[in-house]
Amino acid sequence: MNGKRRRTYIFNLLSKSEEAISATSLAKRYKVSRQIIVGDIALLRAEGYKIMATPRGYVLDETEKNTYIIAVNHAPDRTEEELQLLISNGVQVVNVMVEHPIYGELVGNLNIKTQQDVDNFTSKEGYLLSTLTDGIHLHTIVCDDDDHYQRITKLLSEHNFLYDN
């Protein structure tokens, strides 16, 4: 199979999938190396396809509608609590962003929608981006509408997550 055809198949598979698909599983499926898949994704992105890399694999980024940015602040040991509060109230957490003094804005794609996603994220070893900024960070979230967003920010405030300078 040539690269163009494989990229078409990859995009079609991503567009039909409800879950993230890892580069490793795509490589096995199409009998190429993982690095070839990473290159395919880069070429698809260069063509304008909005493909997001998450800790679990690739997904199409379809979050342009009803997206909001929230500023939060908490210690690392409250990360799971924050994420559970959001997803249990129907919010998708698209990413986390921090402002770094040298690199500027650093973004980590999360795509957290379910408790399983929270469990997968919190079970990983490593440092959270928010540790670079004493717990202050932003999330892009997806809500149903403005009323939903207002309820979420109130809830975050009640649980002392919302950043208030």
DRENMIMI-750344 format. One record per atom (N, C-alpha, C): atom name; x negated, y, z negated; residue number from 0. Coordinates in steps of 0.1 Angstrom, whole numbers, plus 2048, in hexadecimal, padded with zeros to 3 digits. Atoms other than C-alpha are relative to their C-alpha. Layout:
# residues N
sevex;px;py;pz;loza
CA;X;Y;Z;NUM
...
***
This chain:
# residues 165
sevex;px;py;pz;loza
N;7F7;7F4;800;0
CA;800;800;800;0
C;7F7;80C;800;0
N;808;7F4;7FF;1
CA;7F2;822;809;1
C;804;80A;7F4;1
N;7FE;7F7;80C;2
CA;7F0;83F;7EF;2
C;80D;808;801;2
N;7F4;7F8;7FF;3
CA;80C;854;7FD;3
C;80D;7F7;7FD;3
N;7F5;808;803;4
CA;824;837;7FC;4
C;801;7FC;7F1;4
N;800;804;80E;5
CA;819;82D;7D9;5
C;805;80C;7F7;5
N;7FC;7F4;807;6
CA;81E;851;7CD;6
C;80F;802;801;6
N;7F1;800;7FF;7
CA;842;850;7DB;7
C;806;7F7;7F7;7
N;7FB;80A;809;8
CA;848;830;7C8;8
C;7FF;805;7F1;8
N;803;7FB;80E;9
CA;839;83F;7A8;9
C;80B;80B;7FD;9
N;7F6;7F6;802;10
CA;84F;85E;7AB;10
C;80E;7FB;7FE;10
N;7F3;806;801;11
CA;86E;84A;7B1;11
C;802;7F8;7F3;11
N;7FF;808;80C;12
CA;867;833;794;12
C;801;80A;7F4;12
N;7FF;7F6;80A;13
CA;861;851;77D;13
C;80E;807;7FF;13
N;7F4;7F9;7FF;14
CA;881;862;789;14
C;80C;7F7;7FB;14
N;7F5;80A;804;15
CA;896;842;780;15
C;7FE;7FC;7F2;15
N;803;806;80D;16
CA;885;83A;75F;16
C;805;809;7F5;16
N;7FB;7F9;80C;17
CA;894;844;73D;17
C;7F4;802;7F6;17
N;80B;800;80A;18
CA;872;83E;72C;18
C;7F3;804;808;18
N;80D;7FC;7FA;19
CA;84E;849;732;19
C;7FA;7F3;806;19
N;807;80C;7FA;20
CA;839;832;748;20
C;7F1;803;800;20
N;80F;7FE;801;21
CA;814;82E;741;21
C;7F9;7FE;80D;21
N;808;801;7F5;22
CA;7F9;831;75A;22
C;7FB;7F1;802;22
N;804;80E;800;23
CA;7EE;80E;751;23
C;80A;7F7;806;23
N;7F5;808;7FA;24
CA;810;7FF;759;24
C;802;802;80F;24
N;7FF;7FD;7F1;25
CA;811;811;77A;25
C;7F5;7FA;808;25
N;80C;806;7FA;26
CA;7EE;805;782;26
C;803;7F1;803;26
N;7FD;80E;7FF;27
CA;7F9;7E1;77C;27
C;80A;7FD;80B;27
N;7F5;802;7F6;28
CA;819;7E5;790;28
C;7FB;801;80E;28
N;804;7FD;7F3;29
CA;807;7F3;7AE;29
C;7F2;7FA;804;29
N;80D;807;7FE;30
CA;7E7;7DF;7AA;30
C;7F5;809;804;30
N;80B;7F6;7FF;31
CA;7D0;7FD;7A8;31
C;7FA;803;7F2;31
N;806;7FC;80D;32
CA;7BA;80B;78D;32
C;808;80B;7F9;32
N;7F9;7F5;807;33
CA;7C8;822;772;33
C;7FB;80D;805;33
N;805;7F3;7FB;34
CA;7B1;83E;780;34
C;807;803;80D;34
N;7F9;7FD;7F3;35
CA;7C2;83B;7A2;35
C;80E;805;7FD;35
N;7F3;7FB;805;36
CA;7E4;840;790;36
C;7FF;80E;7FB;36
N;803;7F3;805;37
CA;7D6;85E;77E;37
C;7FF;80A;80C;37
N;801;7F8;7F4;38
CA;7CC;86C;7A0;38
C;80D;802;807;38
N;7F3;7FF;7F9;39
CA;7EE;864;7AF;39
C;809;80A;7F9;39
N;7F8;7F6;807;40
CA;7FF;878;793;40
C;7FB;80E;802;40
N;806;7F3;7FE;41
CA;7E7;895;798;41
C;805;805;80E;41
N;7FC;7FC;7F2;42
CA;7F0;895;7BE;42
C;80F;803;800;42
N;7F2;7FD;801;43
CA;815;893;7B6;43
C;803;80E;7F9;43
N;7FE;7F3;807;44
CA;812;8B1;79E;44
C;7FC;80B;80A;44
N;805;7F6;7F7;45
CA;7FE;8C4;7B9;45
C;80B;802;80B;45
N;7F5;7FE;7F7;46
CA;81C;8BE;7D0;46
C;80C;807;7FA;46
N;7F6;7F9;807;47
CA;832;8CF;7B6;47
C;809;7F8;7F8;47
N;7F8;808;809;48
CA;841;8B2;7A4;48
C;7FC;802;7F1;48
N;802;7FD;80E;49
CA;845;8B9;77F;49
C;7FF;7F3;7F8;49
N;802;80D;807;50
CA;836;89A;76F;50
C;7F8;804;7F3;50
N;806;7FD;80D;51
CA;82D;89C;74A;51
C;7F9;7F3;7FB;51
N;807;80B;806;52
CA;813;886;739;52
C;803;801;7F1;52
N;7FC;801;80E;53
CA;81F;87B;716;53
C;7F7;7F5;7FA;53
N;808;80A;807;54
CA;80E;865;6FC;54
C;804;7F1;805;54
N;7FB;80D;7FC;55
CA;823;848;70A;55
C;7FF;7FE;80F;55
N;801;801;7F2;56
CA;81E;84F;72F;56
C;806;80C;807;56
N;7FB;7F5;7F8;57
CA;82C;864;74B;57
C;80F;800;801;57
N;7F2;7FD;7FE;58
CA;84F;873;74E;58
C;802;80C;809;58
N;7FD;7F4;7F8;59
CA;85F;88C;765;59
C;805;80A;7F6;59
N;7FD;7F4;809;60
CA;862;8AE;754;60
C;80D;806;806;60
N;7F3;7FB;7FB;61
CA;887;8B6;758;61
C;805;809;7F5;61
N;7FC;7F9;80C;62
CA;888;8CE;73A;62
C;803;80F;803;62
N;7FE;7F2;7FD;63
CA;88E;8EF;74C;63
C;80D;806;7FA;63
N;7F3;7FB;805;64
CA;8B2;8F3;740;64
C;800;7FE;7F1;64
N;7FE;800;80F;65
CA;8BA;8FB;71C;65
C;7F3;7FE;7F8;65
N;80C;801;808;66
CA;896;8FE;711;66
C;7FE;80C;7F8;66
N;802;7F5;80A;67
CA;88C;913;6F3;67
C;7F2;7FD;7FA;67
N;80C;802;807;68
CA;86C;919;6E1;68
C;802;804;7F2;68
N;7FE;7FE;80F;69
CA;86B;917;6BB;69
C;7F2;801;7FA;69
N;80C;7FE;808;70
CA;84F;923;6A4;70
C;802;7F9;7F3;70
N;7FF;807;80C;71
CA;849;90C;687;71
C;7F3;800;7F8;71
N;80C;801;808;72
CA;831;908;66A;72
C;802;7F6;7F5;72
N;800;80A;80B;73
CA;82A;8EA;654;73
C;7F3;7F9;800;73
N;80C;809;802;74
CA;80F;8D3;647;74
C;802;7F4;808;74
N;800;80C;7F8;75
CA;806;8B4;65B;75
C;809;7F5;7FA;75
N;7F8;80A;807;76
CA;818;89E;641;76
C;80F;801;802;76
N;7F2;7FE;7FE;77
CA;839;8AD;64B;77
C;804;7FF;80F;77
N;7FD;801;7F1;78
CA;836;8A6;671;78
C;80B;7F6;803;78
N;7F6;80A;7FE;79
CA;84B;887;670;79
C;80E;805;7FC;79
N;7F4;7FA;804;80
CA;866;899;65C;80
C;806;80A;809;80
N;7FC;7F6;7F6;81
CA;867;8B6;674;81
C;805;7F9;80D;81
N;7FB;807;7F3;82
CA;86A;89F;693;82
C;80D;7F9;7FE;82
N;7F3;807;803;83
CA;885;88A;682;83
C;80B;809;7FF;83
N;7F5;7F6;802;84
CA;899;8A9;679;84
C;804;804;80E;84
N;7FC;7FB;7F3;85
CA;898;8B4;69D;85
C;807;7F6;809;85
N;7F9;80B;7F8;86
CA;8A0;893;6AF;86
C;80D;7FB;7FA;86
N;7F3;804;806;87
CA;8BB;88A;696;87
C;80B;80A;802;87
N;7F6;7F6;7FC;88
CA;8CC;8AA;6A0;88
C;801;803;80F;88
N;7FE;800;7F1;89
CA;8CB;8A3;6C5;89
C;7F7;809;808;89
N;80A;7F7;7F9;90
CA;8AC;8B7;6CE;90
C;7F5;7F7;806;90
N;80B;806;7FA;91
CA;891;8AB;6E6;91
C;7F4;809;7FD;91
N;80C;7F8;802;92
CA;86E;8B7;6DC;92
C;7F6;7FD;80C;92
N;807;801;7F4;93
CA;85C;8BD;6FD;93
C;7F1;800;7FE;93
N;80E;7FE;802;94
CA;83A;8C9;6F1;94
C;7FD;807;7F3;94
N;805;7F8;80B;95
CA;825;8D9;6D6;95
C;7F5;809;806;95
N;80A;7F6;7FB;96
CA;810;8F9;6DC;96
C;7FA;807;7F4;96
N;807;7F8;80A;97
CA;7F6;90B;6C7;97
C;7F7;80A;808;97
N;809;7F6;7FA;98
CA;7E1;92A;6CE;98
C;7F3;7FE;7FA;98
N;80E;803;804;99
CA;7BC;922;6CD;99
C;7F8;80D;803;99
N;808;7F4;7FE;100
CA;7A3;93F;6C9;100
C;7F7;800;80C;100
N;809;801;7F4;101
CA;78C;932;6E5;101
C;808;7FC;80D;101
N;7F9;806;7F4;102
CA;7A3;91E;6FC;102
C;80D;806;804;102
N;7F3;7FA;7FE;103
CA;7C3;932;6F9;103
C;80B;7F6;7FC;103
N;7F5;809;803;104
CA;7E3;91E;6FA;104
C;7FD;7F1;803;104
N;802;80E;7FE;105
CA;7DF;8F9;6F5;105
C;80E;7F9;7FF;105
N;7F3;806;800;106
CA;7FD;8E3;6FD;106
C;7FE;7F1;800;106
N;800;80F;801;107
CA;803;8BE;6F4;107
C;80F;7FC;804;107
N;7F3;804;7FC;108
CA;820;8AE;707;108
C;805;7F4;7F7;108
N;7FB;809;80A;109
CA;836;89A;6EF;109
C;80C;7F8;806;109
N;7F4;806;7FB;110
CA;858;892;700;110
C;806;7F6;7F6;110
N;7FB;808;80B;111
CA;866;885;6DF;111
C;80F;802;800;111
N;7F2;800;7FF;112
CA;88B;87C;6E1;112
C;807;7F7;7F6;112
N;7FA;80B;809;113
CA;890;85E;6CA;113
C;7F8;7FD;7F4;113
N;807;804;80C;114
CA;886;850;6A9;114
C;7F4;7F7;804;114
N;80B;808;7FB;115
CA;870;837;6BC;115
C;7F5;809;804;115
N;80A;7F6;7FB;116
CA;85E;855;6CC;116
C;7F9;806;7F4;116
N;806;7FA;80D;117
CA;859;864;6A9;117
C;7F6;7F6;7FA;117
N;808;80B;806;118
CA;84B;843;69C;118
C;7F3;7FE;808;118
N;80B;802;7F7;119
CA;834;83F;6BA;119
C;7F6;80C;7FE;119
N;808;7F4;801;120
CA;827;863;6B6;120
C;7F9;800;7F3;120
N;806;7FF;80E;121
CA;821;862;690;121
C;7F7;7F5;7FD;121
N;809;80C;803;122
CA;810;840;691;122
C;7F2;802;807;122
N;80C;7FE;7F9;123
CA;7F4;84D;6A7;123
C;7F5;806;7F6;123
N;80B;7FB;807;124
CA;7D2;855;698;124
C;7FB;80D;807;124
N;805;7F4;7FA;125
CA;7C3;878;69D;125
C;805;80C;7F8;125
N;7FD;7F3;806;126
CA;7C7;89C;694;126
C;80B;807;808;126
N;7F6;7F9;7F9;127
CA;7E6;8B0;69C;127
C;7FB;80E;804;127
N;804;7F3;7FB;128
CA;7E2;8D0;6B0;128
C;803;80B;7F5;128
N;7FC;7F6;80A;129
CA;7F3;8E3;694;129
C;7F5;801;7F5;129
N;80B;7FF;80A;130
CA;7D5;8DC;67D;130
C;7F6;80B;804;130
N;809;7F5;7FB;131
CA;7C2;8F5;693;131
C;805;80E;7FC;131
N;7FA;7F3;803;132
CA;7DA;911;688;132
C;807;800;7F3;132
N;7FA;800;80D;133
CA;7E1;909;664;133
C;80F;7FD;800;133
N;7F2;805;800;134
CA;802;8F8;66D;134
C;809;808;809;134
N;7F7;7F8;7F8;135
CA;810;914;683;135
C;7FF;7FA;80F;135
N;800;805;7F2;136
CA;81B;906;6A5;136
C;80E;803;806;136
N;7F4;7FF;7F8;137
CA;836;909;6C0;137
C;804;7F3;806;137
N;7FA;80C;7F8;138
CA;84D;8EF;6CF;138
C;809;806;80B;138
N;7F6;7FE;7F6;139
CA;85F;8F1;6EF;139
C;80A;7F5;7FD;139
N;7F6;809;803;140
CA;880;8E0;6E8;140
C;80C;801;80A;140
N;7F4;7FF;7F7;141
CA;89F;8D7;6FC;141
C;80C;7FE;7F7;141
N;7F4;801;808;142
CA;8C1;8DE;6EC;142
C;80C;800;80A;142
N;7F5;800;7F7;143
CA;8E4;8DB;6FA;143
C;804;80D;805;143
N;7FC;7F2;7FD;144
CA;8EB;900;6FA;144
C;7FB;80A;7F5;144
N;804;7F6;80A;145
CA;8E5;920;6E7;145
C;805;7FE;7F2;145
N;7FA;803;80E;146
CA;8FC;916;6CA;146
C;7F8;7F5;7FA;146
N;808;80B;805;147
CA;8E9;8F6;6C6;147
C;7F2;805;7FB;147
N;80D;7FA;803;148
CA;8C8;90A;6C6;148
C;801;807;7F3;148
N;7FE;7F8;80C;149
CA;8D6;921;6AB;149
C;801;7F7;7F4;149
N;7FE;809;80B;150
CA;8E0;904;695;150
C;7F2;7F9;7FD;150
N;80D;806;803;151
CA;8BD;8F4;699;151
C;7F7;80A;7F9;151
N;809;7F6;806;152
CA;8AA;914;690;152
C;805;802;7F1;152
N;7FB;7FE;80E;153
CA;8C1;918;671;153
C;7FB;7F4;7F8;153
N;804;80D;807;154
CA;8BA;8F3;667;154
C;7F1;800;7FD;154
N;80F;7FF;802;155
CA;894;8F8;66C;155
C;7FD;80A;7F5;155
N;802;7F6;80B;156
CA;896;917;656;156
C;803;7FA;7F2;156
N;7FC;805;80D;157
CA;8A9;905;63B;157
C;7F6;7F5;7FB;157
N;80A;80B;805;158
CA;88E;8E9;63A;158
C;7F2;806;800;158
N;80D;7F9;801;159
CA;872;903;63A;159
C;7F6;7FB;80B;159
N;809;803;7F5;160
CA;864;8FA;65C;160
C;7FF;80C;809;160
N;801;7F5;7F7;161
CA;86C;919;66F;161
C;7F6;80A;7FC;161
N;80A;7F7;803;162
CA;84F;931;671;162
C;806;80E;7FE;162
N;7FB;7F2;802;163
CA;857;953;662;163
C;7F4;808;7FA;163
N;80C;7F8;804;164
CA;83A;96C;660;164
C;804;80B;7F7;164
***
